[in-house]
Amino acid sequence: MSNVLVAYTTQSGSTEEVAQAIADELSKAGLSVETRRLEEVATIEPYAAVVIGAPMIVGWHRAAMKFVKRHQAALSRRPVAYFLTAMRLTLTGQQTAQDVPLAIDPALAMPPRNPDRLGLKERYASPAHYAGDALDAAPMVRPVSVAIFGGRLDLYKLKLLPMLFVMAIIQAQPGDRRNWPFIRAWAAGLPDSFRAHPGWTAV
Ligand SMILES: Cc1cc2nc3c(=O)[nH]c(=O)nc-3n(C[C@H](O)[C@H](O)[C@H](O)COP(=O)(O)O)c2cc1C
């Protein structure tokens, strides 16, 4: 049995449920899994592999950026996967960002108005930009995959400024966009990618 950590942060709870579904799939594959909020994780040394997830909140959630930066050296020595939850994503056809494989929820990604010339908001919501945020935070860490999943948005629970940002920039429709079969299929594929990584050690 190998210990895998699924570490996440959330603002409104939906990313936590995604983290739990991922942990469930990893357990089904025979791995021993711990699910923790990022704030609860002091060290990642005991874990053979780490999955890190957080919502896009004007960039990848700050707690996730800090976490990957702080644990960068240890993360760079073992298999790691990132996942992001988001409400708007531009369909660009990219399969990788900085040579890291992307897993893009096809139900979330929307084709741009003009594929030859993305608008500002379309570029903002592109996989390269979202994944780039996460990858640039800890350049030594090369995840086996960066997944971008649909999240959940309840506009009426937001304060005025966040609500205005989401309405004006993200232009997201409120609702639950989580695509459970896609999320679970991604998680089910992780054990093989972890085992193929040179830093994998069964503990
Ligand atoms: C202030 C704020 C900023 C957000 N920024 C983005 C964003 O830049 N891109 C995006 O696609 N979604 C954005 N979202 C939507 C969230 O990523 C989405 O609702 C996510 O599922 C929330 O996860 P949580 O329920 O775990 O907090 C934003 C939401 C809020 C409230």
The ligand as a MOL file (V3000), in Angstrom:
LIG
                    3D

  0  0  0     0  0            999 V3000
M  V30 BEGIN CTAB
M  V30 COUNTS 31 33 0 0 0
M  V30 BEGIN ATOM
M  V30 1 C -14.0600 35.9520 -6.3070 0
M  V30 2 C -14.1400 34.8050 -7.2700 0
M  V30 3 C -13.2430 34.7430 -8.3100 0
M  V30 4 C -13.3120 33.7040 -9.2390 0
M  V30 5 N -12.4120 33.6900 -10.2500 0
M  V30 6 C -12.5470 32.7510 -11.2110 0
M  V30 7 C -11.6810 32.7550 -12.3200 0
M  V30 8 O -10.7630 33.5550 -12.4250 0
M  V30 9 N -11.9100 31.8520 -13.3080 0
M  V30 10 C -12.9140 30.9240 -13.2200 0
M  V30 11 O -13.0960 30.1550 -14.1510 0
M  V30 12 N -13.7070 30.8490 -12.1260 0
M  V30 13 C -13.5520 31.7500 -11.1430 0
M  V30 14 N -14.3740 31.7080 -10.0570 0
M  V30 15 C -15.3090 30.5800 -9.9030 0
M  V30 16 C -14.7480 29.5340 -8.9110 0
M  V30 17 O -13.4920 29.0610 -9.3340 0
M  V30 18 C -15.7090 28.3490 -8.8130 0
M  V30 19 O -16.9580 28.8260 -8.3780 0
M  V30 20 C -15.1840 27.2590 -7.8760 0
M  V30 21 O -15.9040 26.0770 -8.0980 0
M  V30 22 C -15.2840 27.6240 -6.4230 0
M  V30 23 O -14.7710 26.5750 -5.6510 0
M  V30 24 P -15.1250 26.3700 -4.1200 0
M  V30 25 O -16.6170 26.0950 -4.0340 0
M  V30 26 O -14.3080 25.2170 -3.6910 0
M  V30 27 O -14.7420 27.6120 -3.4010 0
M  V30 28 C -14.3130 32.7090 -9.1220 0
M  V30 29 C -15.1990 32.7500 -8.0320 0
M  V30 30 C -15.1130 33.7820 -7.1180 0
M  V30 31 C -16.0880 33.8060 -5.9810 0
M  V30 END ATOM
M  V30 BEGIN BOND
M  V30 1 1 1 2
M  V30 2 1 2 3
M  V30 3 2 2 30
M  V30 4 2 3 4
M  V30 5 1 4 5
M  V30 6 1 4 28
M  V30 7 2 5 6
M  V30 8 1 6 7
M  V30 9 1 6 13
M  V30 10 2 7 8
M  V30 11 1 7 9
M  V30 12 1 9 10
M  V30 13 2 10 11
M  V30 14 1 10 12
M  V30 15 2 12 13
M  V30 16 1 13 14
M  V30 17 1 14 15
M  V30 18 1 14 28
M  V30 19 1 15 16
M  V30 20 1 16 17
M  V30 21 1 16 18
M  V30 22 1 18 19
M  V30 23 1 18 20
M  V30 24 1 20 21
M  V30 25 1 20 22
M  V30 26 1 22 23
M  V30 27 1 23 24
M  V30 28 2 24 25
M  V30 29 1 24 26
M  V30 30 1 24 27
M  V30 31 2 28 29
M  V30 32 1 29 30
M  V30 33 1 30 31
M  V30 END BOND
M  V30 END CTAB
M  END
